């Protein structure tokens, strides 16, 4: 798809406009040639505050993860590091603990005042599929600078389950930001007073809305989460409710002391103690509570769309599902331990469709919940 320069310049925003671009502006960016899909978008690909990114028709198995750096393209690094190529047109299985690079069907021609940030989709994170977006000349994963013109690639490394993927599968999503979008401390305090972002009277709002882990078992019939099993069958990334839970997951019962020992290398699905909501004119992102606490990683998939958990969109507050992986040593999690913070950002405008409204959202009003691929 080739656009003229006049079309590229036809999309513009006021210099004093700050925020995340909503669904209709994402569509307008595509119409103006700022987003260049190889094929037309499919239904539900444009979300309230993000765009799902689709895999292309080939995966490259590479020796190791990499960043291209400012003087190289991803294609050049693939040529240096690839071991073999895998066709995805008819589907293919990606094995655990291998690194694959897949060109995406969407490329970008960003103006100089819009940046992009990518993140795994919720279902991707809950399968423990580690994925990041790479662009040419970049020093960081998942960050695409203002003015970038070029292709996008997904780095994919399944960590627990082998996964079946195909051309068009959607593992990542991208948000577009104009100006400074994050709320100040005063703005966050005011929003919480008006909307009650989290269902606790003593909410910790320093640096974002604090999110803690629920290990009581009181909201899930005595269970606190799931531990992934090893040596399972393949999970088709595009198959909904296709697999029995017990073949892939071990339920975890609450302990009397309300703690959980994370075993190194194991993957867990837990839930937040708090029910959170994202009002329609805002978006949120989960960030680590403290990057210096390196014993475990929480929440691969960090985007929360406008309307998540919001009463007007079919929610009454929703638990944040936490994807947790311990690192080199066992680590004890305690009930109510803070594991992350929700950073709220302004939308440039309210989306036409909120999370949970008419877009097939899988996790509205959720509690402790596995990905959409599993059935009880």
C-alpha positions in Angstrom: 0.0 0.0 0.0 1.7 3.2 -1.2 0.5 6.7 -0.1 1.4 10.1 -1.5 3.3 12.6 0.6 0.2 14.9 0.6 -1.8 12.1 2.2 0.9 11.5 4.8 0.6 15.2 5.8 -3.2 15.2 5.9 -3.3 14.1 9.6 -2.4 16.6 12.1 -3.0 17.5 15.8 -2.9 20.8 17.6 0.5 21.4 19.2 -1.1 21.8 22.7 -3.1 18.5 22.4 -1.8 15.9 24.8 -2.9 12.3 25.2 -3.3 8.8 23.8 -5.0 8.6 20.4 -8.4 6.8 20.5 -9.8 4.3 18.0 -11.1 6.7 15.4 -7.9 8.7 15.3 -6.0 5.4 14.8 -8.2 4.7 11.8 -7.6 8.3 10.5 -3.8 7.7 10.8 -4.2 4.6 8.6 -6.3 6.6 6.1 -3.6 9.2 6.0 -0.8 6.7 5.4 0.8 7.0 8.8 0.0 3.4 9.5 0.7 1.1 6.5 -0.9 -2.3 6.7 0.0 -4.9 4.1 -3.7 -5.9 4.1 -6.8 -4.1 5.2 -7.5 -4.1 9.0 -9.7 -6.9 10.2 -12.7 -6.6 12.6 -11.7 -5.6 16.2 -8.1 -4.9 15.2 -8.5 -1.3 16.3 -9.1 -1.3 20.0 -10.3 1.7 22.1 -6.8 3.0 22.6 -4.5 0.7 20.6 -4.0 -1.2 17.4 -3.4 -4.9 17.3 -0.4 -5.9 15.3 -0.5 -8.9 13.0 2.2 -11.4 12.2 3.5 -11.7 8.7 4.0 -14.9 6.7 7.5 -15.9 7.9 9.3 -16.5 11.2 13.1 -16.4 11.6 14.6 -18.6 14.3 17.6 -16.6 15.6 20.5 -17.5 17.9 19.6 -14.8 20.5 17.5 -11.7 21.2 19.0 -8.4 20.0 18.4 -4.8 19.4 19.6 -3.3 16.1 21.1 -0.1 17.5 21.1 3.2 15.7 23.2 2.1 12.7 21.5 -1.1 11.7 18.2 -2.5 10.5 16.4 -5.5 12.0 16.6 -7.2 8.6 20.4 -6.9 8.6 20.6 -8.4 12.1 18.3 -11.2 11.1 20.7 -12.1 8.2 23.5 -12.3 10.7 21.7 -14.3 13.3 19.1 -16.5 11.7 19.3 -20.3 12.0 16.4 -21.1 9.7 13.1 -19.8 8.4 9.6 -21.0 9.1 6.6 -20.4 6.9 3.5 -19.2 8.8 1.0 -19.0 6.0 -0.5 -22.4 7.0 0.5 -22.2 10.7 3.6 -23.4 12.5 4.6 -24.3 16.0 7.1 -22.2 17.8 9.0 -24.1 20.5 9.6 -23.0 24.1 12.8 -21.1 25.0 13.7 -20.4 21.4 13.8 -16.9 20.0 12.0 -16.0 16.8 11.7 -12.8 14.8 8.6 -12.2 12.7 8.0 -9.2 10.4 4.6 -7.6 11.1 2.0 -6.8 8.5 1.9 -3.2 9.8 4.6 -0.6 9.2 4.7 3.0 10.3 5.3 6.5 8.9 5.0 8.5 12.0 4.9 12.3 12.0 7.4 14.1 14.2 5.0 14.7 17.0 3.6 11.2 17.6 5.4 8.3 19.4 4.3 4.7 19.6 4.6 2.2 22.4 3.9 -1.5 22.1 3.0 -4.2 24.7 1.8 -7.8 24.6 -1.9 -8.4 24.4 -3.5 -9.8 27.6 -4.0 -13.3 26.1 -0.3 -13.4 25.0 1.0 -12.6 28.5 -1.3 -15.1 30.2 0.2 -17.8 28.0 3.7 -16.9 29.1 4.6 -16.0 25.5 7.4 -13.4 25.8 7.0 -11.0 22.9 8.4 -7.5 22.2 8.3 -5.2 19.2 11.5 -4.1 17.4 12.0 -1.3 14.9 15.0 -0.3 12.8 17.7 1.7 14.4 16.3 1.4 17.9 18.0 1.0 21.3 14.8 0.0 23.2 12.2 -2.7 22.8 8.5 -1.7 22.4 9.3 2.0 21.9 9.1 3.6 18.5 10.2 7.2 18.3 8.5 10.2 16.8 9.1 10.4 13.0 9.9 6.8 12.5 9.4 5.5 9.0 9.9 1.8 8.6 8.8 -1.8 9.3 8.0 -3.4 12.6 9.0 -6.8 13.9 7.9 -9.1 16.7 10.4 -10.9 18.9 8.7 -14.0 20.2 9.9 -16.6 22.7 7.3 -19.0 24.2 8.4 -19.7 27.8 6.0 -22.4 29.0 3.7 -23.8 26.3 4.6 -24.4 22.6 2.3 -22.3 20.5 0.8 -22.6 17.1 0.8 -19.3 15.2 -0.1 -18.2 11.7 0.0 -15.2 9.4 -2.4 -12.7 10.9 -2.2 -13.9 14.5 -2.1 -10.9 16.9 0.3 -11.1 19.9 1.1 -7.4 20.4 -0.7 -4.1 20.4 0.6 -0.5 19.9 -0.5 2.8 21.4 0.1 6.2 19.8 0.8 9.2 22.0 1.0 12.9 21.3 2.7 15.1 23.9 2.8 14.3 27.6 -0.1 12.1 28.5 0.6 10.9 32.1 -1.4 12.4 34.9 0.3 14.5 37.5 0.0 13.5 41.2 -2.7 16.2 41.7 -4.6 15.1 38.6 -4.5 11.5 39.7 -5.8 12.4 43.2 -8.6 14.4 41.7 -9.6 11.6 39.3 -9.6 9.1 42.1 -11.9 11.4 44.2 -14.2 11.7 41.3 -14.2 8.1 40.0 -12.8 5.9 42.8 -10.2 4.2 40.6 -9.7 1.4 43.1 -12.0 -0.1 45.7 -10.2 0.7 48.9 -10.4 3.7 51.1 -6.7 3.9 51.8 -5.6 3.8 48.2 -1.8 4.4 47.6 -1.5 6.8 44.7 2.2 7.7 44.9 3.5 7.2 41.4 0.3 5.6 40.2 -2.4 3.5 41.7 -0.8 0.7 43.8 -1.9 -2.8 43.0 -1.3 -5.7 45.4 -1.6 -9.4 45.2 -4.6 -11.4 46.6 -3.5 -14.5 48.4 -6.4 -14.8 50.7 -8.5 -17.1 48.5 -11.7 -15.3 49.6 -12.7 -14.1 46.2 -12.0 -17.4 44.2 -13.4 -20.2 46.3 -10.3 -20.8 48.3 -7.9 -20.6 45.4 -5.4 -17.9 44.8 -4.1 -18.7 41.3 -2.7 -21.2 38.8 0.8 -22.7 38.2 1.6 -23.7 34.6 2.4 -27.3 34.0 5.4 -28.4 32.0 5.6 -30.6 28.9 2.1 -29.9 27.7 0.5 -30.0 24.3 0.5 -27.1 21.9 -1.7 -24.1 22.3 -3.2 -22.6 19.2 -3.0 -18.8 19.8 -6.2 -18.2 17.8 -8.4 -21.0 19.3 -10.9 -19.8 21.9 -12.0 -22.2 24.7 -10.2 -25.0 23.0 -8.3 -26.6 25.9 -9.2 -28.1 29.3 -7.6 -26.2 32.2 -6.4 -29.3 34.0 -4.1 -30.3 31.2 -2.2 -27.1 31.3 -2.6 -25.6 34.8 -2.4 -26.6 38.4 -4.8 -24.7 40.8 -3.1 -23.2 43.9 -5.0 -23.2 47.1 -4.7 -20.4 49.7 -2.3 -21.2 52.5 -3.2 -20.4 56.2 -0.5 -17.8 56.4 -1.7 -16.3 53.0 1.7 -16.5 51.4 3.0 -18.1 48.2 6.6 -19.3 47.5 7.5 -18.6 43.8 9.7 -21.4 42.5 12.4 -20.3 40.1 11.5 -20.7 36.4 7.8 -21.4 37.1 4.9 -19.3 35.7 1.9 -18.3 37.8 -1.4 -16.6 37.2 -2.6 -14.6 40.2 -5.0 -11.7 40.7 -4.9 -8.3 42.4 -6.5 -7.7 45.7 -8.0 -4.5 44.4 -10.7 -4.1 41.8 -9.7 -1.3 39.5 -11.4 0.7 36.8 -10.3 3.0 33.9 -12.8 5.8 33.2 -13.7 6.4 29.5 -11.4 9.5 29.0 -8.3 7.7 30.3 -6.1 4.8 29.6 -3.7 3.0 32.0 -0.6 0.9 32.0 0.8 -1.4 34.7 4.4 -0.7 35.6 6.6 -2.6 38.1 6.3 -1.5 41.7 10.1 -1.3 42.1 12.5 -2.2 39.4 15.1 -2.9 42.1 13.1 -5.9 43.3 14.5 -8.2 40.7 13.5 -11.6 42.1 10.3 -11.8 40.1 8.6 -10.3 37.1 4.9 -9.3 37.2 2.6 -8.5 34.3 3.9 -8.9 30.8 0.8 -7.3 29.3 0.5 -3.8 30.7 -2.2 -1.9 28.7 -5.6 -1.2 30.3 -8.1 0.3 27.8 -10.6 3.0 28.5 -13.7 1.4 30.1 -11.8 -1.5 31.8 -13.8 -2.4 34.9 -16.0 0.7 34.4 -19.6 0.4 35.4 -20.9 2.2 32.3 -19.1 -0.4 30.1 -20.3 -3.5 31.9 -17.9 -3.7 34.8 -18.1 -3.0 38.5 -14.4 -2.8 39.0 -12.2 -5.7 37.7 -9.3 -7.5 39.2 -6.0 -7.1 37.5 -4.7 -10.5 36.5 -1.1 -10.8 37.3 1.3 -12.9 35.2 4.2 -13.7 37.5 7.5 -15.5 36.9 10.2 -15.9 39.5 13.8 -15.5 38.6 16.9 -17.3 39.9 15.9 -17.9 43.5 12.7 -18.8 45.4 10.7 -15.8 46.5 7.9 -15.5 49.0 4.9 -13.3 48.1 2.7 -12.1 50.9 -1.0 -11.3 50.8 -1.4 -7.5 50.0 2.2 -7.1 48.9 2.3 -4.4 46.3 3.5 -5.8 43.0 2.7 -3.0 40.5 1.3 0.4 39.8 -1.3 1.6 37.3 -0.1 4.8 35.6 -3.1 6.7 34.2 -2.9 8.7 31.0 -5.3 11.1 29.3 -7.0 10.2 26.1 -6.9 12.8 23.3 -10.6 12.1 23.0 -13.1 9.5 24.3 -13.1 6.4 22.1 -16.1 5.5 20.0 -16.2 2.1 21.7 -15.1 1.4 25.3 -13.5 -1.8 26.6 -16.4 -4.2 27.0 -18.7 -2.5 24.5 -19.2 -4.2 21.2 -15.6 -5.2 20.6 -15.5 -8.7 22.1 -13.5 -7.8 25.1 -12.5 -11.0 26.9 -11.7 -9.8 30.4 -14.3 -7.2 31.4 -15.5 -7.6 35.0 -12.9 -10.3 35.5 -11.6 -12.0 38.7 -8.9 -14.6 38.7 -9.1 -15.7 35.1 -6.9 -17.6 32.6 -6.6 -16.6 29.0 -9.4 -17.1 26.6 -7.9 -20.3 25.2 -8.9 -22.5 28.2 -12.2 -23.9 29.4 -13.2 -25.1 32.8 
